[in-house]
Amino acid sequence: MIKQITDHIKQIEHGFKHIIEAGNQILEDRNQNHFQIATEFLNDNSYQVRMLATYILGHLSTSNAHALQLLEARVAEDSNWRVQEMLAKAFDYYCSNIGYEQSLPKIKEWLSHPNPNVIRAVIEGLRIWTGRPYFKNHPKEAITLISAFHSNDSEYLRRSVGNALRDISKKYPEEVAEELSTWNLEDKKSLFTYKLAHGK
């Protein structure tokens, strides 16, 4: 069954639906060691299979600390952007199941990580932040957490920061504008993020 599933997803280049369906199919089989399967999938040359591994680890992360550690330490090192998109989804799955307020320590821990992919997984995964429980009632906290990386060296991360702030500004324009007014726009990296946050 596993080989049939992986052979199928390797034929599809774009999207997430087929990965999610494959992951759910594997997770439904309680006779399988899902953590071992996911770990083996991480070694596959196909990004689709590594996306599948990431999806499975995301579902395991709420009850398996090793799965969450693998997402942070191993998956975040993957060079394929599609795998990084799945990492963001996996982290949001963890937060939504644990509870966003209860996940704050883990959110802040990942945001302090030296790897920008780990930070981006949080910022991208929780979009739209102010549509999520807890942050819906604490928009300034969301803005502060995201904005800390507006001048980060990673353009990939800064792009996520700018887009996330633009999302929030649709409901909280004054709060986002107040944050943006504190940035040094003579800094090219800050200006890059500023333009994205403004939708320019």
Residue, then its C-alpha position, 0 to 999 in steps of 0.5 A: m500500500i505504501k509504495q502505491i501511495t508514494d508512486h501516485i503522489k510522485q506523478i503530481e507536481h503541484g498542490f497539497k490535496h493529494i499529499i493530504e489525502a495520502g497522509n490521511q490514508i496512511l494515518e488511518d492504518r493503525n497497524q503501521n508505525h507512522f513515525q518510522i514511515a515518516t522518518e524513512f520518507l524524509n530520506d526520499n529523493s522526491y520532494q512529494v514524499r518528503m512533503l508527505a513525511t512532513y504532513i504525517l509528522g505534523h499530525l504526530s507532533t501533538s503527541n510525539a515530541h520527537a516528531l516536532q523535533l524532526l520538523e524543527a531540526r530536519v524538515a526545516e533544512d530541506s531545500n525544496w520550497r514546497v516542503q517548507e510550505m508543508l512545514a508551515k502547515a504542520f506547525d499550524y496543525y500543532c498549534s491549532n490542536i494544542g491551542y494557540e495560547q497554550s502553544l505560545p512557548k513553542i511559538k516563541e521558541w521557534l521564533s528564536h531559532p537561528n534557521p530562518n526556515v523555522i521562523r518562517a514556518v511559524i509566520e507563514g503557518l499561522r496566517i492569517w494570525t488575527g483569524r486564529p484563536y487568541f491572536k484574534n483578541h491580541p492583534k498587537e501581540a501578533i504584530t509584535l511577534i511577526s515584525a521582529f523579523h522585518s529586517n532579517d537577512s533572509e528575503y524568503l522570511r521577510r517576504s512572509v513577514g510583509n505578507a502576514l502584516r498586510d493580511i492583518s492590516k485589513k482589519y487592524p490598519e492603525e495597529v500595523a501602521e503604528e508598528l511600521s512607523t517605527w522602522n528605519l526605511e533607510d535600511k533596504k531590508s526594512l524597506f522591502t518588508y515595508k512595501l510588502a506590508h503596504g501592498k506596494 
